[in-house]
Amino acid sequence: MDDKNKNRVVITGMGIICPLGHSIAEMWDGILNCRSGMAETTIFDAATYPTKFCSEVKNYDLTKYTKNPELHSKGNRHSKFAIGAANEACRQAKIDVETDSPADGINRRRMGIYLGAGEGPVDSNIFFNSIVQGWDEATNTMDWAKWHAYSAGNMQANFELEQEPNMPAAHVSVYTGARGPVRSCLTACAASTQAIGEAFKILQNGQADVMIAGGAHSMIHPLGIMGFNRLTALSTRNDRPTTASRPFTESRDGFVIGEGAAIVILETLESAKKRGVQILAEVIGYGSTSDAFRVTDMHEEARGAVSAIEAALKDANLTNKDIDYVSTHGTSTSENDSIETLALKTVFKEETKNTPVSSIKSMMGHLIGAAGAAELISCVLAIRDGVLPPTINYNDPDPELDLDYVPNKPRKADVNIAMKESFGFGGQNNVVIIKRYED
Amino acid sequence: MTVCITGLGAATCLGLSYKDLWAGLCSGKSGISRIGGFDPTSFKCQIAGQIPEFSIRDYVPKSIRKTTKLMSRDIEIAIIAANEAFKDADLKTKAFDEQNVTINPKRSAIILGANSISCDLLEIAPSIVKGVVDGKFNIHKWGTDSIETVTPLWLLKYLPNMLACHIGIIHDLQGPSNTITCAESAGLLAIGEAFQIIARGDAELALAGGGESKVNPIVHMRQSLLKRANDDCNDNPTEACRPFDQNANGCIFGEAAGCIVMEDSGRAKSRNAKVYATVAGFGESCSINANYQALEPDGKGVQYAIESALENAKIKPEQIDLVIPHGTAVVSDDIAEAAGIRNALGGWGEKVPVFPTKSMVSNTGSGAGAVDVVAACCAIKDGVIPAAKNCTAVHKDCKLNIVKEQIKKKINYVLCTTYTYGGQTAAIVVKSE
């Protein structure tokens, strides 16, 4: 399709349930006041884990967001977060939810969903004890009859179904009535940026008028934290959780895991104008590449990250001079922060010093599949309010990493164009560029 | 832009090649058998579609063989199907000939359907049983004594995106990489997304499809609890899965991967590639049902997806020569899917030949839709519609023309559909060149 035939795509609603709060306003207030969402883990008893803290969503009440809580109450943690985030985003975009006769001017067959969503946590107590009950010490193997007896007696059908990664999208479709393209992807930490990017392309090419896009994920459970601890990916700064996520510093020692859901309403400009809804920003570019290097490491020269940023710039018809702010992946792991910095320097060259970048993971933690969407929302707010979100806990700069990381406090700046980048374990790289909306 | 299918690959219970798959489907052979990977005696459903034995080392270049220890079953079977698809397309990737690569890595995408990969209980059990106090699992003891006994890279075996990551590394695919996790619709949605990525110019070639192994205790337990698994035929595995039959009584689960190479037509023509079919149209929608595990009874989501695919393909229902449906043999879902197909195709819905594959290859989750597209390409190439298996009398509420006897004819358009618990539906129309 020629550029002139492509639809312009705008953002008309945003919603979030995250460790910094249960609304966009609360999240933004947290970021502008440099608050950290990190504290001792309470979702499960992590007292003897290498990492005993994380960034949790606290006091979440699903019933505030739905007339029919029974339809979603059996959902896993992040499916429920997705309902809260969808509620706020749909309200802002004037999309009617939980009704068979919506009056919002959107044909439900032209409204879709694209989430980067995680698998549900297993029912840990039953999972672990089924193995304990099934294990035969005499033979050092599993007695499947015993495992079966325990599991059949304890597992619940609904809870089992809700562990499937497509269920957050299922809940959002029941909640909103969306009948257009409905997809869910899981490219690790890059998932929701990829979901938003693909949803943007679906709209640009006319396959839908409205897309509910974003992410939902919680891996704060005994197997998830164990897995990341074994990879030595998590910070173990157990004595000072609120200072643990310190992207781009010399003393960074891993990421802090968070959880949540973040949703944006993407809409063709034509649909937004027809419906008379407020336009928050325009999506203008998307780049998606793969390192194809190693499952364990990023490419040393940031090959994939560089090509994703370049692809997004090209898609948006921009050069490296045009970006006013980069919302980094910025995990606070040794590898990511070094290679991401290298990628930015490779692309931005002499413009690097004029391009502020930051990581709100320093405050919110790493929402894994939902991270990119939450961070993209902060880009929209940066454009709206003319403020760059800071990288907090930036007290001992890594001498090798010399970008402008917007250290420790928010900064006033005129932001017209912002770029969000996300990199997933295994080498998926996704970049989305947004712009202040002008008619 | 036209998107061509130029290579096929499959690993199914009918064999380690798409040729085995197609030969099996054409001869009415069922690959379903008693479960061998664990003792299924106490399970309600004791049979599955299992892929014959293989050694993954045969499919991975020497230089990266040590990464095979990071490969769960789902990853392994997808690698096999991907390998075959590239070979069948007569393309040289880094895996086959590093000096004479005939793809452009930066313009090559990989889009796969995958699911949460069930963890290997036997692998993790020794660590878990170290965390026991007084006969019960104790999380403090597990944290103190056992976590460090789990293999360090454990998590990487079970991330769904690792199918695409490993294959991307093996064949050096540096374009877009995505992993669609929409359960039983994932494979077909992935093919649809790859089609759109090539059509919009963001890649010139894609390896697309899906893979999943459902042959493990957790999935079998889960599906039995959801009452989706057949339990009346443990002694007669080949007759257990009976899609659209009056005696249908549930799914049989299994494992499979299906992969196709897709190329933009300019690229395919310039290298004189054999073209199995082109993608004429793709459509997707969603079944909305508060009972999340089942299709809505009127099959609306399936109907909408098919209508979108036909509209995208700019064809009329009567032009469809063959439908390969999802057809799980869960009775209420079969009835709903049949309604969706009939409502989308109008009067042609009761007449068009319908060929379900799961009676022979079982329900392979994220692999299912991709395997069906491979079958559709074979049907077009050979001009053959195989006879359905295990459907002696069509269920009175299904009213579909389930193929009784093999048909030989020129096939122009094949429609494949999938749906899943959770609602996502997809439909694709592939066309003979």
HADDOCK unambig.tbl for C-alpha pairs under 7 A between the chains (distance, minus, plus):
assign (segid A and resid 1 and name CA) (segid B and resid 200 and name CA) 6.72 0.50 0.50
assign (segid A and resid 47 and name CA) (segid B and resid 140 and name CA) 6.81 0.50 0.50
assign (segid A and resid 48 and name CA) (segid B and resid 140 and name CA) 5.46 0.50 0.50
assign (segid A and resid 48 and name CA) (segid B and resid 143 and name CA) 4.77 0.50 0.50
assign (segid A and resid 48 and name CA) (segid B and resid 144 and name CA) 5.52 0.50 0.50
assign (segid A and resid 49 and name CA) (segid B and resid 143 and name CA) 4.84 0.50 0.50
assign (segid A and resid 49 and name CA) (segid B and resid 144 and name CA) 6.93 0.50 0.50
assign (segid A and resid 71 and name CA) (segid B and resid 290 and name CA) 6.24 0.50 0.50
assign (segid A and resid 119 and name CA) (segid B and resid 116 and name CA) 6.24 0.50 0.50
assign (segid A and resid 128 and name CA) (segid B and resid 128 and name CA) 6.83 0.50 0.50
assign (segid A and resid 128 and name CA) (segid B and resid 137 and name CA) 6.39 0.50 0.50
assign (segid A and resid 129 and name CA) (segid B and resid 136 and name CA) 6.64 0.50 0.50
assign (segid A and resid 129 and name CA) (segid B and resid 137 and name CA) 5.78 0.50 0.50
assign (segid A and resid 131 and name CA) (segid B and resid 125 and name CA) 6.22 0.50 0.50
assign (segid A and resid 132 and name CA) (segid B and resid 129 and name CA) 5.60 0.50 0.50
assign (segid A and resid 132 and name CA) (segid B and resid 136 and name CA) 6.99 0.50 0.50
assign (segid A and resid 132 and name CA) (segid B and resid 137 and name CA) 6.72 0.50 0.50
assign (segid A and resid 142 and name CA) (segid B and resid 122 and name CA) 6.87 0.50 0.50
assign (segid A and resid 144 and name CA) (segid B and resid 39 and name CA) 6.21 0.50 0.50
assign (segid A and resid 145 and name CA) (segid B and resid 42 and name CA) 5.38 0.50 0.50
assign (segid A and resid 148 and name CA) (segid B and resid 42 and name CA) 6.73 0.50 0.50
assign (segid A and resid 148 and name CA) (segid B and resid 43 and name CA) 6.99 0.50 0.50
assign (segid A and resid 157 and name CA) (segid B and resid 222 and name CA) 6.61 0.50 0.50
assign (segid A and resid 157 and name CA) (segid B and resid 225 and name CA) 5.07 0.50 0.50
assign (segid A and resid 157 and name CA) (segid B and resid 226 and name CA) 5.38 0.50 0.50
assign (segid A and resid 160 and name CA) (segid B and resid 222 and name CA) 6.06 0.50 0.50
assign (segid A and resid 164 and name CA) (segid B and resid 116 and name CA) 6.78 0.50 0.50
assign (segid A and resid 165 and name CA) (segid B and resid 116 and name CA) 6.76 0.50 0.50
assign (segid A and resid 165 and name CA) (segid B and resid 181 and name CA) 6.10 0.50 0.50
assign (segid A and resid 166 and name CA) (segid B and resid 181 and name CA) 5.98 0.50 0.50
assign (segid A and resid 166 and name CA) (segid B and resid 182 and name CA) 4.85 0.50 0.50
assign (segid A and resid 166 and name CA) (segid B and resid 183 and name CA) 6.45 0.50 0.50
assign (segid A and resid 166 and name CA) (segid B and resid 422 and name CA) 6.39 0.50 0.50
assign (segid A and resid 167 and name CA) (segid B and resid 422 and name CA) 5.65 0.50 0.50
assign (segid A and resid 170 and name CA) (segid B and resid 422 and name CA) 4.84 0.50 0.50
assign (segid A and resid 170 and name CA) (segid B and resid 423 and name CA) 6.08 0.50 0.50
assign (segid A and resid 173 and name CA) (segid B and resid 288 and name CA) 6.73 0.50 0.50
assign (segid A and resid 174 and name CA) (segid B and resid 288 and name CA) 5.61 0.50 0.50
assign (segid A and resid 174 and name CA) (segid B and resid 289 and name CA) 6.82 0.50 0.50
assign (segid A and resid 174 and name CA) (segid B and resid 290 and name CA) 6.80 0.50 0.50
assign (segid A and resid 179 and name CA) (segid B and resid 285 and name CA) 5.06 0.50 0.50
assign (segid A and resid 179 and name CA) (segid B and resid 286 and name CA) 5.17 0.50 0.50
assign (segid A and resid 180 and name CA) (segid B and resid 284 and name CA) 6.57 0.50 0.50
assign (segid A and resid 180 and name CA) (segid B and resid 285 and name CA) 4.80 0.50 0.50
assign (segid A and resid 180 and name CA) (segid B and resid 286 and name CA) 6.95 0.50 0.50
assign (segid A and resid 181 and name CA) (segid B and resid 284 and name CA) 5.10 0.50 0.50
assign (segid A and resid 181 and name CA) (segid B and resid 285 and name CA) 5.13 0.50 0.50
assign (segid A and resid 182 and name CA) (segid B and resid 285 and name CA) 6.06 0.50 0.50
assign (segid A and resid 182 and name CA) (segid B and resid 286 and name CA) 6.36 0.50 0.50
assign (segid A and resid 182 and name CA) (segid B and resid 424 and name CA) 6.02 0.50 0.50
assign (segid A and resid 183 and name CA) (segid B and resid 182 and name CA) 6.62 0.50 0.50
assign (segid A and resid 183 and name CA) (segid B and resid 424 and name CA) 6.98 0.50 0.50
assign (segid A and resid 184 and name CA) (segid B and resid 180 and name CA) 5.82 0.50 0.50
assign (segid A and resid 184 and name CA) (segid B and resid 181 and name CA) 5.61 0.50 0.50
assign (segid A and resid 184 and name CA) (segid B and resid 182 and name CA) 5.91 0.50 0.50
assign (segid A and resid 185 and name CA) (segid B and resid 179 and name CA) 5.44 0.50 0.50
assign (segid A and resid 185 and name CA) (segid B and resid 180 and name CA) 4.26 0.50 0.50
assign (segid A and resid 185 and name CA) (segid B and resid 181 and name CA) 5.10 0.50 0.50
assign (segid A and resid 186 and name CA) (segid B and resid 160 and name CA) 6.83 0.50 0.50
assign (segid A and resid 186 and name CA) (segid B and resid 161 and name CA) 6.42 0.50 0.50
assign (segid A and resid 186 and name CA) (segid B and resid 179 and name CA) 5.73 0.50 0.50
assign (segid A and resid 186 and name CA) (segid B and resid 180 and name CA) 6.47 0.50 0.50
assign (segid A and resid 186 and name CA) (segid B and resid 181 and name CA) 6.26 0.50 0.50
assign (segid A and resid 187 and name CA) (segid B and resid 161 and name CA) 5.27 0.50 0.50
assign (segid A and resid 187 and name CA) (segid B and resid 178 and name CA) 6.32 0.50 0.50
assign (segid A and resid 187 and name CA) (segid B and resid 179 and name CA) 5.95 0.50 0.50
assign (segid A and resid 188 and name CA) (segid B and resid 161 and name CA) 6.86 0.50 0.50
assign (segid A and resid 226 and name CA) (segid B and resid 147 and name CA) 6.61 0.50 0.50
assign (segid A and resid 227 and name CA) (segid B and resid 154 and name CA) 6.38 0.50 0.50
assign (segid A and resid 227 and name CA) (segid B and resid 155 and name CA) 4.97 0.50 0.50
assign (segid A and resid 230 and name CA) (segid B and resid 152 and name CA) 4.69 0.50 0.50
assign (segid A and resid 230 and name CA) (segid B and resid 153 and name CA) 6.76 0.50 0.50
assign (segid A and resid 231 and name CA) (segid B and resid 152 and name CA) 5.59 0.50 0.50
assign (segid A and resid 231 and name CA) (segid B and resid 153 and name CA) 5.87 0.50 0.50
assign (segid A and resid 288 and name CA) (segid B and resid 175 and name CA) 6.92 0.50 0.50
assign (segid A and resid 288 and name CA) (segid B and resid 176 and name CA) 4.84 0.50 0.50
assign (segid A and resid 289 and name CA) (segid B and resid 174 and name CA) 5.80 0.50 0.50
assign (segid A and resid 289 and name CA) (segid B and resid 175 and name CA) 4.56 0.50 0.50
assign (segid A and resid 289 and name CA) (segid B and resid 176 and name CA) 4.28 0.50 0.50
assign (segid A and resid 289 and name CA) (segid B and resid 177 and name CA) 6.24 0.50 0.50
assign (segid A and resid 290 and name CA) (segid B and resid 174 and name CA) 4.59 0.50 0.50
assign (segid A and resid 290 and name CA) (segid B and resid 175 and name CA) 5.66 0.50 0.50
assign (segid A and resid 290 and name CA) (segid B and resid 176 and name CA) 5.95 0.50 0.50
assign (segid A and resid 290 and name CA) (segid B and resid 177 and name CA) 5.75 0.50 0.50
assign (segid A and resid 291 and name CA) (segid B and resid 174 and name CA) 5.88 0.50 0.50
assign (segid A and resid 292 and name CA) (segid B and resid 165 and name CA) 6.75 0.50 0.50
assign (segid A and resid 292 and name CA) (segid B and resid 168 and name CA) 5.18 0.50 0.50
assign (segid A and resid 292 and name CA) (segid B and resid 169 and name CA) 4.18 0.50 0.50
assign (segid A and resid 292 and name CA) (segid B and resid 172 and name CA) 5.53 0.50 0.50
assign (segid A and resid 292 and name CA) (segid B and resid 173 and name CA) 6.05 0.50 0.50
assign (segid A and resid 292 and name CA) (segid B and resid 174 and name CA) 5.68 0.50 0.50
assign (segid A and resid 293 and name CA) (segid B and resid 169 and name CA) 5.57 0.50 0.50
assign (segid A and resid 294 and name CA) (segid B and resid 169 and name CA) 6.73 0.50 0.50
assign (segid A and resid 295 and name CA) (segid B and resid 165 and name CA) 6.53 0.50 0.50
assign (segid A and resid 295 and name CA) (segid B and resid 166 and name CA) 6.91 0.50 0.50
assign (segid A and resid 426 and name CA) (segid B and resid 162 and name CA) 6.69 0.50 0.50
assign (segid A and resid 426 and name CA) (segid B and resid 165 and name CA) 5.63 0.50 0.50
assign (segid A and resid 427 and name CA) (segid B and resid 165 and name CA) 6.95 0.50 0.50
assign (segid A and resid 428 and name CA) (segid B and resid 177 and name CA) 6.20 0.50 0.50
